[in-house]
Amino acid sequence: MFLAQRGISRAASACAAAGLAAVALVGFAPVARADTAALQFRGHVDRTEGEVALSGFWWKQQTELMVLSAEGRNAPQVLVYCIDLETTVREGVDYREGAWADSWLKDTAKVAKINWVLNHSYPKINDLDALAKTAGLPDKKGRKLDAQEAVEATQAAIWHYSNGVNLSDSGNGQDVVTLYKYLTGEANKGEAAEPGASLELAPTTTSGKDGDTPGVGPVTVKTTSTEPVAVKLDGTVPTGVSLVGKDGNPLGTAANGTELYVKVPKSQNPGEARISASTKAGVNIGRVFLAKDRKHSQTLIAAGSQPFSVSAAAQVKWSHQPVPVPSSAYKEDCVQGGVTVTLKNTGDGPADFKLNGEKVTVPPNSTRTQFVKVAEDTNYTITVTGPGGYSQTYTGWLDCVETPTVPPTTTPPTAPASTPPPVVTTPPATSKPPTTTAPPTSNTSAPATTSAPATTSAPPVTPTIPPSTSAPATTGAPATTGAPATSSSAPAGSASPSGSQAPTKPIVEPGTDNPPIEVPWLPVAPAGSRKDLANTGGDDSNVVLITGVAAGLLLAGGGAIYLNRRRGRHEA
């Protein structure tokens, strides 16, 4: 479906977590992570695999609704589409859930358009008849929109915004084209509200003082789950320290929006505690999935999921004396081309940090942001140290630049020459040089003569794609002037796939195990594949009829042979 390496795709053309929900980000960004094994690409939803023709490409592009899950027969599944046309899905790569900004798509307006597509097409809209009616598909007797066609149109619409390509009007089914135009048309106003993680505690680091009322905090629970969220303080905590709600009463369960506090008695020594939360929740549609540790594999986007066990955590620190409480976070900045490091001091004393050896002082309850320039496609290592033995090292690979998808640069061969080759007459056995009659042309009325012997070489003929269907010239017949030959192929540089002659470029790297997968938890099973004989006027019933007639003729012929042989024995 996709090219195996971006280097190839840049030259030629062209997701669920380390657990499931969001992976813990260093510092004080929201955290949520699943307690299941890492999710990997497992295959595709059965009866959704298809292909589309894209304008300007001479091959067809494979499409399918892909499945991410942990290892195991009954492991929960996440359904995903591709948002990276130029890269293949790689086998054995762990995926992590992330925000839009984590992906190579930096245009929020385009991602909002993709989010709208996901929420207004299959499988979110699983009633395919209703989807067809909304999209304005014609009502055809005995022929309905199926899951394969819905996935083809939806994936093409996503690529339209993520990679800037267009679905071709030719080489695709009419239902696919109509649904695609609906998903990319005026109805798509975009959905700019980015979906949140399945479970998070925000902020992930906070601080205060002993004796604060109702306690140090707040830390807010954010979740998509409708089930209770279990909350507690992990590990050994000092005497008198407890987890309470906004009213100061102890808490053991919470829900979306609940504020949590750590109650610390007065005159308590400086310390810290860790709040943990856990529940079951599904991944929000529109969440991005990226290869863990920046391994090179296709970027995916969620289209639906089953509930997973997810967890989140937050760190709470308190102080009595004016002491600094350091923390830090980092984020790759593709706009400026580097890494932004945020230094935060939530204590009541100044904090002296060192960023790669350079001193940075952060006042009490303040934040400082430092930018580190990093060259594109290079590794980076950033070391942050601070008071109280604080130390944090950030490493990674800056990969921001994406080459826009462009049609292949190879120019298809031109059509064959319209002028037929000259006809050579055989010279008579005389002493005089032969006279050769040149083929007539549209600009000459008299045949050309020459005193030199005629040559027998014909002008070179340039092959065409696809090959011309005109008949070969008859040897020895005089050439006649006719209309220039026409070619059925498109002009160079603009060839589009048509029918079975167009090759198909895979979406999954060749050699990767990609079996069909039944997804019984979808409300309605896909309607099934389209009929292969739709274009020839046949259907499944015709196949059965033809098979029956053939079997009958075979039996009748066998019987006739048997009777003839018996008759021959009697006569003998």
C-alpha positions as CSV (number, residue, x, y, z in Angstrom):
1,M,0.0,0.0,0.0
2,F,2.8,2.4,0.8
3,L,6.4,2.7,0.0
4,A,8.7,1.0,2.4
5,Q,10.9,4.0,3.1
6,R,10.3,7.7,3.2
7,G,13.5,8.2,1.3
8,I,11.9,6.3,-1.6
9,S,8.6,8.1,-1.2
10,R,10.3,11.5,-1.1
11,A,12.0,10.8,-4.4
12,A,9.1,9.1,-6.1
13,S,5.7,9.9,-4.5
14,A,4.1,7.7,-1.8
15,C,-1.1,4.0,15.5
16,A,-2.7,2.3,21.0
17,A,0.0,3.4,22.8
18,A,3.0,2.0,24.7
19,G,0.0,0.9,26.6
20,L,-3.1,2.3,25.0
21,A,-4.1,5.7,26.2
22,A,-1.7,8.6,26.2
23,V,1.8,7.9,27.2
24,A,3.3,9.8,30.1
25,L,4.9,13.0,28.9
26,V,7.9,14.2,31.0
27,G,7.2,17.2,33.2
28,F,3.8,18.6,33.9
29,A,1.8,17.8,30.7
30,P,-1.3,15.6,31.1
31,V,-0.6,11.9,31.6
32,A,-2.6,8.8,30.8
33,R,-1.3,5.4,30.0
34,A,-2.7,1.9,29.6
35,D,-1.6,-1.0,31.9
36,T,-1.9,-3.5,29.0
37,A,0.9,-4.6,26.7
38,A,1.9,-2.4,23.9
39,L,-0.3,-2.3,20.8
40,Q,0.9,-3.2,17.4
41,F,-0.6,-3.5,13.9
42,R,-2.5,-6.9,13.7
43,G,-4.3,-6.7,10.3
44,H,-7.4,-5.2,8.8
45,V,-11.2,-5.4,9.4
46,D,-12.5,-8.2,7.2
47,R,-14.2,-7.2,3.9
48,T,-12.8,-3.6,4.0
49,E,-9.7,-4.0,1.8
50,G,-9.9,-2.1,-1.5
51,E,-8.0,0.3,-3.7
52,V,-8.4,3.8,-5.1
53,A,-7.1,5.7,-8.1
54,L,-5.6,9.1,-7.2
55,S,-5.2,11.9,-9.7
56,G,-1.7,12.1,-11.2
57,F,-0.6,8.6,-10.2
58,W,-0.4,5.7,-12.6
59,W,-0.8,3.1,-9.9
60,K,-3.7,2.4,-7.6
61,Q,-3.4,2.9,-3.8
62,Q,-4.5,0.1,-1.4
63,T,-7.0,1.0,1.3
64,E,-8.2,-0.8,4.4
65,L,-9.6,-0.2,7.9
66,M,-6.6,-1.3,10.1
67,V,-6.6,-2.9,13.5
68,L,-4.2,-2.2,16.4
69,S,-4.3,-4.4,19.5
70,A,-2.2,-6.0,22.2
71,E,-1.1,-9.6,21.8
72,G,-3.8,-12.1,22.7
73,R,-7.0,-13.5,21.2
74,N,-9.4,-11.4,23.1
75,A,-7.3,-8.2,23.4
76,P,-9.3,-5.0,22.9
77,Q,-9.0,-3.4,19.5
78,V,-8.5,0.1,18.1
79,L,-9.6,0.8,14.5
80,V,-7.4,3.2,12.6
81,Y,-7.0,5.0,9.2
82,C,-3.7,6.2,7.7
83,I,-2.7,9.9,7.7
84,D,0.7,9.3,6.2
85,L,0.4,8.3,2.5
86,E,4.2,8.1,2.0
87,T,5.0,5.6,4.7
88,T,4.1,1.9,5.2
89,V,2.9,0.2,8.4
90,R,5.8,-1.9,9.8
91,E,5.4,-5.2,11.5
92,G,6.4,-5.4,15.2
93,V,6.4,-1.7,15.9
94,D,4.8,-0.5,19.2
95,Y,2.5,2.5,18.9
96,R,1.8,5.3,21.4
97,E,-1.2,7.6,21.6
98,G,-0.5,11.3,21.2
99,A,-2.0,14.7,20.4
100,W,-2.3,16.3,17.0
101,A,0.9,18.3,17.7
102,D,2.8,15.1,18.1
103,S,2.3,14.1,14.5
104,W,4.0,15.6,11.4
105,L,0.7,17.4,10.6
106,K,1.2,21.0,11.8
107,D,-1.8,22.5,10.1
108,T,-4.6,22.4,12.7
109,A,-7.2,23.4,10.2
110,K,-6.4,20.3,8.0
111,V,-6.5,18.0,11.1
112,A,-9.9,19.5,12.0
113,K,-11.2,18.5,8.5
114,I,-9.9,15.0,9.0
115,N,-11.6,14.9,12.4
116,W,-14.9,15.8,10.7
117,V,-14.5,13.0,8.2
118,L,-13.9,10.4,10.9
119,N,-17.0,11.5,12.8
120,H,-19.2,11.6,9.7
121,S,-18.2,8.4,7.9
122,Y,-17.6,4.7,8.4
123,P,-17.2,3.1,11.0
124,K,-18.5,5.9,13.2
125,I,-21.6,6.0,10.9
126,N,-22.1,2.2,10.7
127,D,-25.6,2.4,9.0
128,L,-24.3,2.4,5.4
129,D,-27.8,3.0,4.0
130,A,-28.1,6.2,6.1
131,L,-24.6,7.3,5.1
132,A,-25.3,6.8,1.4
133,K,-28.5,8.8,1.7
134,T,-26.7,11.6,3.5
135,A,-24.0,11.7,0.9
136,G,-26.5,11.9,-1.9
137,L,-25.8,8.5,-3.5
138,P,-28.4,7.4,-6.1
139,D,-30.9,4.8,-5.0
140,K,-30.1,1.7,-7.1
141,K,-32.2,-1.4,-6.9
142,G,-30.3,-4.4,-5.4
143,R,-27.1,-2.4,-5.2
144,K,-26.1,-0.7,-1.9
145,L,-23.0,1.1,-0.5
146,D,-20.8,-1.5,1.2
147,A,-18.1,-1.3,3.8
148,Q,-15.2,-1.6,1.3
149,E,-16.5,1.4,-0.7
150,A,-17.1,3.4,2.5
151,V,-13.5,2.8,3.6
152,E,-12.1,3.6,0.1
153,A,-13.9,7.0,0.1
154,T,-13.1,7.8,3.7
155,Q,-9.4,7.0,3.4
156,A,-9.1,9.0,0.2
157,A,-10.8,12.0,1.9
158,I,-8.3,11.7,4.8
159,W,-5.3,11.7,2.3
160,H,-6.8,14.7,0.6
161,Y,-6.2,16.7,3.7
162,S,-3.1,15.0,5.1
163,N,-1.1,14.7,1.8
164,G,-2.9,17.0,-0.6
165,V,-4.0,14.4,-3.1
166,N,-7.3,14.0,-5.0
167,L,-9.4,11.1,-5.9
168,S,-9.6,10.5,-9.6
169,D,-13.0,10.7,-11.3
170,S,-12.0,7.7,-13.4
171,G,-10.8,4.3,-12.2
172,N,-13.1,4.4,-9.1
173,G,-16.6,3.3,-8.5
174,Q,-19.3,6.0,-8.8
175,D,-20.4,5.5,-5.2
176,V,-16.9,5.9,-4.0
177,V,-16.5,9.2,-5.9
178,T,-19.8,10.5,-4.7
179,L,-19.1,9.7,-1.0
180,Y,-15.6,11.2,-1.3
181,K,-17.0,14.5,-2.8
182,Y,-19.5,14.7,0.1
183,L,-16.7,14.2,2.8
184,T,-14.5,16.8,1.2
185,G,-17.2,19.2,0.1
186,E,-19.0,22.2,1.6
187,A,-20.6,20.0,4.4
188,N,-17.1,19.5,5.9
189,K,-16.8,22.5,8.2
190,G,-14.1,20.9,10.3
191,E,-14.1,19.9,14.0
192,A,-11.4,22.0,15.7
193,A,-11.9,20.6,19.2
194,E,-9.1,18.1,19.6
195,P,-10.3,14.9,21.5
196,G,-8.6,14.4,24.8
197,A,-6.9,11.3,26.2
198,S,-9.0,8.5,27.7
199,L,-7.8,9.3,31.2
200,E,-5.5,12.0,32.6
201,L,-4.7,13.9,35.8
202,A,-4.0,17.5,35.3
203,P,-1.6,18.9,36.1
204,T,0.7,16.0,36.6
205,T,3.0,17.9,39.0
206,T,1.8,20.4,41.6
207,S,3.1,21.8,44.9
208,G,2.0,23.6,48.0
209,K,2.6,24.0,51.7
210,D,1.8,22.0,54.8
211,G,-1.5,23.1,56.3
212,D,-3.0,24.3,53.0
213,T,-6.9,23.9,53.0
214,P,-8.3,21.6,51.8
215,G,-4.9,20.4,50.8
216,V,-2.2,20.6,48.2
217,G,-3.8,20.8,44.7
218,P,-6.1,20.6,43.0
219,V,-5.4,17.8,40.5
220,T,-8.4,17.3,38.2
221,V,-9.6,14.0,36.8
222,K,-10.3,14.1,33.0
223,T,-11.8,11.0,31.4
224,T,-14.1,9.7,28.6
225,S,-15.2,6.8,30.8
226,T,-18.6,6.5,32.3
227,E,-17.3,4.0,34.9
228,P,-16.0,5.1,38.3
229,V,-12.3,6.1,38.4
230,A,-10.4,4.5,41.3
231,V,-8.0,7.0,43.0
232,K,-5.4,6.6,45.7
233,L,-2.1,7.6,47.1
234,D,0.7,5.2,46.1
235,G,3.4,3.8,48.3
236,T,4.2,4.8,51.9
237,V,3.0,8.3,52.9
238,P,3.8,10.2,56.0
239,T,1.4,10.0,59.0
240,G,-1.6,12.2,58.6
241,V,-1.3,12.7,54.8
242,S,-4.4,11.7,52.9
243,L,-6.2,12.1,49.6
244,V,-9.3,14.3,49.9
245,G,-11.9,16.0,47.7
246,K,-12.8,19.6,47.4
247,D,-14.9,19.4,50.6
248,G,-12.0,18.0,52.6
249,N,-13.4,14.4,52.9
250,P,-11.4,11.3,52.0
251,L,-11.9,10.0,48.4
252,G,-11.5,6.5,46.9
253,T,-13.4,7.0,43.7
254,A,-13.8,9.9,41.3
255,A,-15.4,10.9,38.0
256,N,-14.7,13.2,35.1
257,G,-14.1,16.7,36.6
258,T,-13.4,15.6,40.2
259,E,-10.8,17.8,42.0
260,L,-8.3,15.9,44.1
261,Y,-6.2,17.3,47.0
262,V,-3.4,15.9,49.2
263,K,-4.1,17.0,52.8
264,V,-0.9,17.7,54.7
265,P,-0.9,18.5,58.4
266,K,0.8,21.6,59.7
267,S,4.5,21.4,60.7
268,Q,5.0,18.5,58.4
269,N,8.4,18.0,56.9
270,P,8.8,18.7,53.2
271,G,7.7,15.6,51.2
272,E,5.8,14.3,48.3
273,A,3.1,11.8,47.3
274,R,1.9,10.2,44.1
275,I,-1.8,10.2,43.1
276,S,-2.8,7.3,40.8
277,A,-6.1,6.8,38.9
278,S,-7.4,3.9,36.9
279,T,-10.5,2.9,35.0
280,K,-11.7,1.4,31.7
281,A,-12.2,3.8,28.7
282,G,-12.1,3.8,24.9
283,V,-9.8,5.8,22.8
284,N,-11.4,8.9,21.4
285,I,-12.0,9.1,17.6
286,G,-9.4,11.5,16.2
287,R,-6.6,10.6,18.5
288,V,-3.2,10.2,16.7
289,F,-1.0,7.1,17.0
290,L,2.7,7.2,16.4
291,A,5.5,4.7,16.4
292,K,7.0,4.5,19.8
293,D,10.5,5.9,20.2
294,R,10.2,7.6,16.8
295,K,10.6,4.4,14.9
296,H,9.8,4.9,11.2
297,S,6.3,3.5,10.6
298,Q,3.1,4.9,9.3
299,T,1.2,7.5,11.4
300,L,-2.4,6.4,12.2
301,I,-5.5,8.0,13.5
302,A,-8.3,6.4,15.6
303,A,-11.7,5.7,14.1
304,G,-13.1,3.7,17.0
305,S,-12.1,1.3,19.8
306,Q,-13.2,-1.0,22.6
307,P,-12.7,0.0,26.2
308,F,-9.2,-0.6,27.7
309,S,-7.8,-0.5,31.2
310,V,-6.1,2.8,31.5
311,S,-4.3,4.6,34.3
312,A,-2.8,8.0,35.0
313,A,-0.7,9.6,37.8
314,A,0.3,12.9,39.2
315,Q,3.0,14.0,41.7
316,V,2.2,16.3,44.6
317,K,5.0,18.0,46.6
318,W,4.8,20.1,49.7
319,S,7.2,22.3,51.6
320,H,7.4,24.2,54.9
321,Q,10.5,26.2,54.6
322,P,11.1,28.3,51.5
323,V,12.5,25.7,49.3
324,P,12.4,25.3,45.5
325,V,10.5,22.4,43.9
326,P,11.9,21.9,40.5
327,S,10.4,20.2,37.5
328,S,10.9,20.4,33.8
329,A,9.3,19.3,30.5
330,Y,10.3,19.4,26.8
331,K,8.5,19.6,23.5
332,E,9.8,19.4,20.0
333,D,9.1,22.6,18.1
334,C,8.9,22.0,14.4
335,V,8.0,25.6,13.6
336,Q,11.3,27.0,15.0
337,G,13.3,23.8,14.4
338,G,14.4,22.6,17.8
339,V,13.3,21.7,21.3
340,T,11.5,23.9,23.8
341,V,12.5,23.1,27.4
342,T,10.2,24.4,30.2
343,L,11.7,24.9,33.7
344,K,9.2,25.1,36.5
345,N,9.6,26.0,40.1
346,T,6.5,25.3,42.3
347,G,8.4,25.9,45.5
348,D,8.5,29.0,47.6
349,G,12.3,29.5,47.1
350,P,14.3,30.3,43.9
351,A,15.5,27.4,41.9
352,D,18.8,27.4,40.1
353,F,18.7,25.1,37.0
354,K,21.4,24.2,34.6
355,L,20.4,23.5,31.0
356,N,23.2,21.8,29.1
357,G,25.6,23.6,31.6
358,E,24.0,27.0,31.2
359,K,22.6,28.5,34.5
360,V,18.9,29.5,34.5
361,T,17.3,30.8,37.7
362,V,13.5,30.4,38.1
363,P,11.8,32.4,40.9
364,P,9.3,30.8,43.3
365,N,6.1,29.7,41.6
366,S,7.4,30.6,38.2
367,T,8.2,29.1,34.9
368,R,11.0,29.8,32.4
369,T,11.1,28.5,28.8
370,Q,14.3,27.9,27.0
371,F,14.7,27.0,23.3
372,V,17.5,24.7,22.1
373,K,18.2,24.8,18.4
374,V,18.4,21.3,16.8
375,A,19.2,20.5,13.1
376,E,16.6,18.5,11.2
377,D,17.0,14.7,11.1
378,T,19.6,14.7,13.9
379,N,19.7,13.2,17.4
380,Y,19.7,15.5,20.4
381,T,20.5,15.2,24.1
382,I,19.4,17.8,26.6
383,T,20.5,17.6,30.2
384,V,18.6,19.6,33.0
385,T,19.9,19.7,36.6
386,G,18.4,21.6,39.5
387,P,18.3,21.9,43.3
388,G,17.9,18.9,45.6
389,G,19.7,16.6,43.2
390,Y,17.1,17.1,40.4
391,S,18.3,15.7,37.1
392,Q,16.5,15.0,33.8
393,T,17.9,14.1,30.4
394,Y,15.8,14.4,27.2
395,T,16.9,12.6,24.1
396,G,15.3,12.1,20.7
397,W,15.4,12.5,17.0
398,L,14.1,15.7,15.4
399,D,12.0,14.7,12.3
400,C,9.8,17.6,11.3
401,V,10.1,18.1,7.6
402,E,7.7,16.2,5.3
403,T,8.0,16.5,1.6
404,P,4.6,17.1,0.0
405,T,3.3,14.1,-1.9
406,V,3.7,14.7,-5.7
407,P,3.0,12.6,-8.7
408,P,5.9,10.4,-9.9
409,T,8.4,12.3,-12.1
410,T,8.7,9.5,-14.7
411,T,7.1,10.7,-17.9
412,P,5.0,7.9,-19.6
413,P,6.1,7.2,-23.2
414,T,4.4,9.2,-25.9
415,A,1.9,7.9,-28.5
416,P,3.3,6.3,-31.7
417,A,4.0,8.4,-34.7
418,S,1.0,9.0,-36.9
419,T,2.9,8.8,-40.2
420,P,3.1,5.2,-41.5
421,P,6.6,3.9,-42.5
422,P,7.6,4.2,-46.1
423,V,6.9,1.3,-48.5
424,V,9.9,0.0,-50.3
425,T,9.5,-1.4,-53.8
426,T,11.7,-4.2,-54.9
427,P,14.2,-3.0,-57.7
428,P,13.9,-4.8,-61.0
429,A,16.9,-6.8,-62.3
430,T,18.0,-4.1,-64.7
431,S,21.1,-1.9,-65.0
432,K,19.1,1.2,-64.2
433,P,18.7,2.3,-60.5
434,P,15.3,1.6,-59.1
435,T,12.7,4.2,-58.5
436,T,11.1,4.4,-55.1
437,T,7.7,5.8,-54.6
438,A,7.5,7.7,-51.3
439,P,4.4,7.5,-49.2
440,P,2.0,10.3,-49.9
441,T,1.5,13.0,-47.2
442,S,-1.1,15.5,-46.6
443,N,1.1,18.3,-48.0
444,T,2.3,16.5,-51.2
445,S,0.4,15.4,-54.3
446,A,3.2,13.9,-56.4
447,P,5.3,10.9,-55.4
448,A,9.0,11.6,-54.6
449,T,11.7,9.9,-56.7
450,T,15.3,9.3,-55.9
451,S,18.3,8.1,-57.8
452,A,19.7,6.2,-54.8
453,P,18.5,2.7,-53.8
454,A,15.6,2.8,-51.3
455,T,16.4,2.0,-47.7
456,T,14.5,-0.7,-45.8
457,S,14.7,0.7,-42.3
458,A,11.5,2.0,-40.8
459,P,11.3,5.0,-38.5
460,P,11.5,4.1,-34.8
461,V,8.1,3.6,-33.1
462,T,7.8,4.9,-29.5
463,P,5.9,2.4,-27.3
464,T,2.8,3.7,-25.5
465,I,1.1,3.0,-22.2
466,P,-1.3,1.4,-22.6
467,P,-0.4,-0.1,-26.1
468,S,-2.2,1.1,-29.2
469,T,-5.0,-1.0,-30.4
470,S,-4.6,0.0,-34.1
471,A,-3.9,-2.9,-36.6
472,P,-0.4,-3.5,-38.1
473,A,0.4,-2.2,-41.6
474,T,0.2,-4.8,-44.5
475,T,3.6,-5.4,-46.1
476,G,3.9,-4.5,-49.7
477,A,0.8,-2.4,-50.0
478,P,1.2,1.2,-51.1
479,A,1.0,3.6,-48.2
480,T,-2.0,5.9,-48.1
481,T,-2.4,9.2,-46.3
482,G,-4.9,9.0,-43.5
483,A,-5.8,10.8,-40.3
484,P,-3.1,10.8,-37.6
485,A,-3.2,7.8,-35.3
486,T,-4.8,8.5,-31.9
487,S,-3.6,7.1,-28.6
488,S,-5.8,5.8,-25.9
489,S,-3.3,6.7,-23.3
490,A,-3.3,10.0,-21.4
491,P,-0.7,12.7,-22.1
492,A,2.7,12.3,-20.5
493,G,2.8,13.2,-16.8
494,S,-1.0,12.9,-16.3
495,A,-1.8,9.2,-16.7
496,S,-4.5,7.8,-14.5
497,P,-5.2,4.2,-13.7
498,S,-8.0,2.6,-15.5
499,G,-9.5,-0.8,-14.8
500,S,-7.4,-3.9,-14.4
501,Q,-4.4,-2.5,-16.3
502,A,-3.4,-0.2,-13.4
503,P,-1.0,-1.8,-10.9
504,T,-1.8,-1.5,-7.2
505,K,0.7,0.0,-4.7
506,P,0.4,-1.7,-1.2
507,I,-0.6,0.1,2.0
508,V,1.1,-2.5,4.1
509,E,4.8,-3.3,3.6
510,P,5.2,-6.4,1.5
511,G,6.0,-9.5,3.6
512,T,3.9,-8.2,6.6
513,D,1.3,-10.6,7.9
514,N,-2.0,-8.9,7.1
515,P,-4.9,-11.3,7.7
516,P,-8.6,-10.4,7.5
517,I,-10.1,-9.9,11.0
518,E,-13.7,-10.3,12.1
519,V,-14.8,-7.4,14.4
520,P,-18.0,-8.7,16.0
521,W,-18.4,-5.7,18.3
522,L,-19.3,-3.4,15.4
523,P,-23.1,-2.7,15.7
524,V,-23.8,-3.9,12.1
525,A,-21.6,-6.2,10.1
526,P,-20.3,-4.7,6.9
527,A,-22.6,-5.3,3.9
528,G,-20.0,-7.3,2.1
529,S,-17.9,-6.9,-1.1
530,R,-19.4,-5.6,-4.3
531,K,-20.2,-8.0,-7.0
532,D,-17.4,-8.8,-9.4
533,L,-19.8,-9.1,-12.4
534,A,-21.5,-5.8,-11.9
535,N,-19.9,-4.2,-14.9
536,T,-20.8,-7.1,-17.2
537,G,-24.4,-7.5,-16.3
538,G,-23.9,-10.8,-14.4
539,D,-24.4,-11.6,-10.8
540,D,-24.1,-14.6,-8.5
541,S,-27.3,-16.2,-9.8
542,N,-26.0,-16.1,-13.3
543,V,-22.8,-17.9,-12.2
544,V,-25.0,-20.7,-10.6
545,L,-27.1,-21.0,-13.7
546,I,-24.1,-21.2,-16.1
547,T,-22.5,-23.8,-13.8
548,G,-25.7,-25.9,-13.8
549,V,-26.0,-25.8,-17.6
550,A,-22.3,-26.8,-18.1
551,A,-22.7,-29.7,-15.7
552,G,-25.8,-30.9,-17.6
553,L,-24.1,-30.8,-21.0
554,L,-21.2,-32.7,-19.6
555,L,-23.4,-35.5,-18.3
556,A,-25.4,-35.7,-21.6
557,G,-22.2,-35.9,-23.6
558,G,-20.8,-38.7,-21.4
559,G,-24.1,-40.6,-21.8
560,A,-24.0,-40.4,-25.5
561,I,-20.4,-41.8,-25.7
562,Y,-21.4,-44.7,-23.4
563,L,-24.4,-45.6,-25.7
564,N,-22.4,-45.4,-28.9
565,R,-19.8,-47.8,-27.5
566,R,-22.5,-50.3,-26.4
567,R,-24.1,-50.1,-29.8
568,G,-20.7,-50.7,-31.4
569,R,-20.2,-53.9,-29.4
570,H,-23.7,-55.3,-30.4
571,E,-23.1,-54.6,-34.0
572,A,-19.7,-56.3,-33.8
